[in-house]
Amino acid sequence: MKQKVRISLYSIIVTIVAISLYVFVIVKCFEKGEMLPFWIVTSAMILLVVSMLIYMPVSVKANDEALKVRRPLKSKVIPISEIEMIERITPTMNERRLLGSGGWFGYWGWFSERDLGKYFAYYGKSSECFFIRLKNGRQYMLGCNNPDMMVEHLKEIKSSIS
């Protein structure tokens, strides 16, 4: 089963505003001949785009062996046999971003919540999330178009291999 990740309207707005501001500043620095600020802002923009390409979730796919979070440059592969718990959860308003994106092309990176602890997130909309905990203690908040269907599918796979 494969489900796409939809990016929230908030994330779309944050992304468009941020890109617009960066492009505006880059153009103004270049026009004024201020090369140091131009290179600093250009480098920051390149760093943000590269981070987006590495981490932004595009889709979630599950088969009998693994759960894959597809990203533009590389997929995150989680073996089904390593999953201890799968649950449909929506991140709370008390979620704290430790390191990552809180809207730049979705939500990805390290987050923390009082009830869940620290986890790595790959989602586009908080209303379309589910949570997994691995046997080694790592935790992930993932998102896709139909999270209820994905959770049920993963639970069926998990129960068939147990």
Residue frames relative to the residue before (quaternion, step in Angstrom):
aa qw qx qy qz dx dy dz
M 1.0000 0.0000 0.0000 0.0000 0.00 0.00 0.00
K 0.0666 -0.7900 0.6095 0.0070 3.53 -0.97 0.90
Q 0.0337 -0.7851 0.6184 -0.0099 3.55 -0.97 0.95
K 0.4171 -0.6957 0.5264 0.2549 3.57 -1.00 0.81
V 0.3763 -0.6778 0.5789 0.2527 3.54 -1.31 0.40
R 0.2051 -0.7678 0.5973 0.1077 3.57 -0.79 1.06
I 0.3437 -0.7278 0.5610 0.1936 3.54 -0.98 0.90
S 0.4921 -0.6797 0.4622 0.2868 3.59 -0.92 0.91
L 0.6399 -0.5166 0.4060 0.3985 3.56 -1.26 0.41
Y 0.6104 0.5526 -0.3426 0.4524 3.58 1.02 -0.79
S 0.6758 0.4901 -0.2926 0.4663 3.60 0.89 -0.91
I 0.6235 0.5291 -0.3374 0.4664 3.57 1.02 -0.76
I 0.6697 0.4921 -0.2999 0.4684 3.60 0.91 -0.91
V 0.6429 0.5194 -0.3201 0.4630 3.61 0.91 -0.92
T 0.6701 0.5084 -0.2942 0.4539 3.57 0.89 -0.93
I 0.6778 0.4859 -0.2960 0.4658 3.60 0.86 -0.94
V 0.6592 0.4976 -0.3119 0.4697 3.60 0.92 -0.89
A 0.6714 0.5025 -0.3078 0.4494 3.61 0.86 -0.91
I 0.6615 0.4894 -0.3122 0.4748 3.59 0.88 -0.88
S 0.6450 0.5279 -0.3191 0.4510 3.59 0.94 -0.87
L 0.6680 0.4959 -0.3012 0.4659 3.58 0.92 -0.89
Y 0.6525 0.5069 -0.3179 0.4649 3.58 0.92 -0.85
V 0.6636 0.4927 -0.3107 0.4694 3.60 0.88 -0.90
F 0.6299 0.5377 -0.3286 0.4540 3.60 0.96 -0.84
V 0.6888 0.4708 -0.2804 0.4746 3.59 0.83 -0.99
I 0.6335 0.5275 -0.3345 0.4567 3.60 0.94 -0.79
V 0.6680 0.4956 -0.2972 0.4688 3.59 0.89 -0.95
K 0.6680 0.5014 -0.3058 0.4571 3.62 0.89 -0.91
C 0.6490 0.5052 -0.3205 0.4699 3.61 0.93 -0.82
F 0.6616 0.5076 -0.3048 0.4601 3.57 0.96 -0.88
E 0.6501 0.5279 -0.3096 0.4505 3.59 0.97 -0.90
K 0.7169 0.4350 -0.2461 0.4860 3.59 1.01 -0.82
G 0.4605 -0.7014 0.4325 0.3302 3.57 1.26 -0.15
E 0.4389 0.6740 -0.4687 0.3653 3.58 1.21 0.41
M 0.1623 -0.8648 0.4699 0.0710 3.53 0.17 1.32
L 0.6205 0.5425 -0.3658 0.4324 3.64 0.97 -0.66
P 0.6838 0.4409 -0.3083 0.4929 3.66 0.77 -0.87
F 0.5942 0.5704 -0.3603 0.4378 3.59 1.07 -0.74
W 0.7153 0.4467 -0.2618 0.4693 3.61 0.80 -0.97
I 0.6189 0.5359 -0.3482 0.4565 3.60 1.05 -0.67
V 0.6963 0.4572 -0.2713 0.4822 3.59 0.84 -0.99
T 0.6370 0.5189 -0.3273 0.4668 3.60 0.99 -0.79
S 0.6518 0.5096 -0.3114 0.4674 3.60 0.97 -0.84
A 0.6384 0.5164 -0.3241 0.4699 3.59 0.99 -0.81
M 0.6469 0.5152 -0.3158 0.4651 3.59 0.99 -0.84
I 0.6467 0.5111 -0.3163 0.4697 3.58 0.95 -0.85
L 0.6405 0.5261 -0.3158 0.4618 3.59 0.98 -0.86
L 0.6653 0.4989 -0.3009 0.4667 3.60 0.95 -0.84
V 0.6599 0.4966 -0.3107 0.4706 3.59 0.97 -0.81
V 0.6458 0.5071 -0.3222 0.4711 3.60 0.95 -0.82
S 0.6459 0.5069 -0.3288 0.4667 3.62 0.94 -0.82
M 0.6275 0.5265 -0.3336 0.4665 3.58 1.02 -0.74
L 0.6752 0.5002 -0.2971 0.4536 3.58 0.92 -0.88
I 0.6637 0.5001 -0.3024 0.4668 3.57 1.12 -0.62
Y 0.8407 0.2823 -0.0933 0.4526 3.60 0.84 -0.96
M 0.5504 0.6483 -0.4119 0.3273 3.64 1.02 -0.59
P 0.3448 -0.7504 0.5201 0.2180 3.62 -0.69 1.00
V 0.2097 -0.7792 0.5826 0.0971 3.57 -1.00 0.91
S 0.7813 -0.1387 0.1118 0.5981 3.57 1.00 -0.86
V 0.2748 -0.7114 0.6209 0.1814 3.52 -1.39 0.29
K 0.0281 -0.8050 0.5914 -0.0380 3.53 -0.82 1.06
A 0.0731 -0.7950 0.6018 0.0209 3.57 -0.96 0.89
N 0.0204 0.7531 -0.6576 0.0016 3.52 -1.09 0.85
D 0.7720 -0.3801 0.2346 0.4521 3.60 -1.25 -0.12
E 0.7442 0.4184 -0.2225 0.4707 3.59 1.14 -0.50
A 0.8458 0.0185 0.0609 0.5296 3.59 0.89 -0.85
L 0.3307 -0.6518 0.6417 0.2323 3.46 -1.43 0.38
K 0.0740 -0.8188 0.5692 0.0050 3.59 -0.68 1.07
V 0.1835 -0.7298 0.6503 0.1041 3.51 -0.97 0.98
R 0.2155 -0.7971 0.5528 0.1122 3.56 -0.37 1.24
R 0.0644 -0.7678 0.6374 -0.0104 3.53 -0.97 1.03
P 0.6938 -0.5082 0.2849 0.4233 3.65 -1.08 0.46
L 0.7947 0.3008 -0.1733 0.4979 3.64 0.91 -0.77
K 0.8144 -0.0223 0.0612 0.5767 3.59 1.04 -0.64
S 0.3818 -0.7215 0.5281 0.2341 3.57 -1.07 0.69
K 0.3421 -0.6755 0.6106 0.2323 3.53 -1.23 0.63
V 0.1225 -0.8109 0.5717 0.0259 3.57 -0.63 1.16
I 0.0530 -0.7795 0.6240 -0.0108 3.56 -0.82 1.08
P 0.3625 -0.7403 0.5180 0.2286 3.62 -0.49 1.12
I 0.5296 -0.6385 0.4598 0.3168 3.59 -0.94 0.91
S 0.6433 0.5488 -0.3243 0.4241 3.60 0.99 -0.80
E 0.6656 0.5026 -0.2990 0.4636 3.62 1.20 -0.42
I 0.5662 0.6069 -0.3845 0.4040 3.60 1.26 -0.26
E 0.2394 -0.7804 0.5686 0.1020 3.54 -0.83 1.10
M 0.8134 0.0302 0.0450 0.5791 3.59 0.95 -0.92
I 0.0641 -0.7582 0.6487 0.0146 3.55 -1.10 0.86
E 0.1266 0.8040 -0.5672 0.1258 3.57 -0.72 1.03
R 0.4278 -0.6699 0.5452 0.2665 3.56 -1.13 0.74
I 0.1438 0.7844 -0.5811 0.1620 3.59 -0.42 1.26
T 0.2399 -0.7283 0.6201 0.1659 3.54 -1.16 0.65
P 0.4989 -0.6449 0.4711 0.3365 3.62 -0.85 0.86
T 0.4089 -0.7200 0.5062 0.2412 3.57 -1.03 0.76
M 0.6432 -0.5080 0.4047 0.4056 3.54 -1.33 0.13
N 0.6367 0.5335 -0.3189 0.4564 3.59 1.27 -0.30
E 0.3717 0.7339 -0.4823 0.3010 3.55 1.29 0.14
R 0.1522 -0.7820 0.5999 0.0732 3.58 -0.92 0.95
R 0.3269 -0.7208 0.5772 0.2012 3.54 -0.91 0.93
L 0.2359 -0.7834 0.5625 0.1190 3.56 -0.72 1.07
L 0.7523 -0.1842 0.1524 0.6139 3.57 0.97 -0.91
G 0.5968 0.5522 -0.4040 0.4191 3.57 -0.49 1.15
S 0.6549 -0.5223 0.3985 0.3736 3.52 -1.31 -0.40
G 0.1528 -0.7728 0.6113 0.0754 3.52 -0.97 0.94
G 0.8222 0.0443 -0.0563 0.5646 3.58 1.06 0.73
W 0.5796 0.5743 -0.3822 0.4338 3.63 1.14 -0.48
F 0.8108 -0.1816 0.0522 0.5540 3.60 -0.22 1.32
G 0.7822 -0.2779 0.1390 0.5399 3.59 0.91 0.91
Y 0.5202 -0.5976 0.5064 0.3404 3.51 -1.33 -0.38
W 0.2260 0.7549 -0.5862 0.1883 3.54 -0.69 1.10
G 0.5832 0.5595 -0.4415 0.3896 3.51 -1.14 0.68
W 0.6878 -0.4704 0.3627 0.4172 3.55 -1.35 -0.22
F 0.0066 -0.7738 0.6316 -0.0490 3.52 -0.91 1.08
S 0.1443 -0.7794 0.6021 0.0960 3.56 -1.27 0.28
E 0.0312 -0.7610 0.6478 0.0124 3.53 -1.17 0.75
R 0.6355 -0.5614 0.3725 0.3771 3.55 -1.13 0.67
D 0.7498 0.4186 -0.2294 0.4582 3.61 0.75 -1.01
L 0.7560 0.4002 -0.2058 0.4754 3.59 1.02 -0.75
G 0.3958 -0.6866 0.5097 0.3350 3.58 1.05 -0.68
K 0.7303 -0.4023 0.3149 0.4535 3.55 -1.25 -0.48
Y 0.0759 0.7876 -0.6072 0.0724 3.56 -1.01 0.85
F 0.3969 -0.6643 0.5685 0.2792 3.54 -1.33 0.30
A 0.2141 -0.8081 0.5429 0.0796 3.57 -0.84 1.02
Y 0.0206 0.7321 -0.6809 0.0054 3.49 -1.28 0.70
Y 0.4350 0.6926 -0.4916 0.2992 3.63 -0.01 1.19
G 0.4168 -0.7146 0.5147 0.2254 3.53 -1.31 0.40
K 0.7791 0.1007 -0.0320 0.6180 3.58 1.13 -0.75
S 0.4749 -0.6949 0.4564 0.2886 3.58 -0.84 0.94
S 0.6339 0.5453 -0.3365 0.4331 3.61 1.13 -0.50
E 0.7268 0.4023 -0.2282 0.5077 3.61 1.25 -0.22
C 0.4282 0.7390 -0.4198 0.3071 3.58 1.04 0.78
F 0.0306 -0.7356 0.6717 0.0820 3.47 -1.43 0.29
F 0.3562 -0.7555 0.5328 0.1364 3.51 -1.23 0.64
I 0.0258 -0.7856 0.6172 0.0332 3.56 -1.02 0.76
R 0.1563 -0.7435 0.6429 0.0969 3.52 -1.21 0.68
L 0.3117 -0.7537 0.5538 0.1672 3.55 -0.92 0.96
K 0.6615 -0.5113 0.3773 0.3984 3.55 -1.26 0.37
N 0.6825 0.4784 -0.2901 0.4702 3.61 1.09 -0.60
G 0.6275 -0.5759 0.3185 0.4161 3.61 1.31 0.11
R 0.5156 0.6231 -0.4390 0.3914 3.61 1.18 -0.25
Q 0.1483 -0.7938 0.5879 0.0473 3.52 -1.14 0.77
Y 0.0943 -0.7939 0.6005 0.0174 3.54 -1.12 0.79
M 0.1926 -0.7069 0.6678 0.1314 3.52 -1.18 0.78
L 0.0266 -0.8147 0.5780 -0.0379 3.57 -0.51 1.20
G 0.1329 -0.7958 0.5855 0.0787 3.55 -1.19 0.45
C 0.0918 0.7669 -0.6324 0.0594 3.53 -1.24 0.60
N 0.7539 -0.4294 0.2660 0.4201 3.57 -1.32 0.27
N 0.8098 0.0995 -0.0280 0.5776 3.57 0.86 -0.92
P 0.1223 -0.8556 0.4977 0.0724 3.59 0.36 1.19
D 0.6035 0.5612 -0.3690 0.4298 3.62 1.04 -0.65
M 0.6648 0.4943 -0.2949 0.4763 3.56 0.94 -0.90
M 0.6509 0.5152 -0.3163 0.4592 3.59 0.98 -0.83
V 0.6432 0.5168 -0.3227 0.4638 3.60 0.95 -0.86
E 0.6611 0.4968 -0.3084 0.4701 3.60 0.89 -0.88
H 0.6389 0.5260 -0.3173 0.4630 3.58 0.98 -0.86
L 0.6696 0.4920 -0.2958 0.4713 3.59 0.90 -0.92
K 0.6490 0.5107 -0.3230 0.4622 3.60 0.98 -0.79
E 0.6289 0.5249 -0.3308 0.4685 3.60 1.04 -0.74
I 0.6511 0.5031 -0.3115 0.4753 3.57 0.94 -0.89
K 0.6576 0.5287 -0.2977 0.4466 3.56 0.91 -1.01
S 0.6924 0.4693 -0.2847 0.4684 3.60 0.89 -0.90
S 0.6529 0.5208 -0.3274 0.4420 3.62 1.05 -0.61
I 0.7161 0.4092 -0.2671 0.4984 3.60 1.12 -0.49
S 0.5719 0.6026 -0.3848 0.4023 3.62 1.25 -0.16
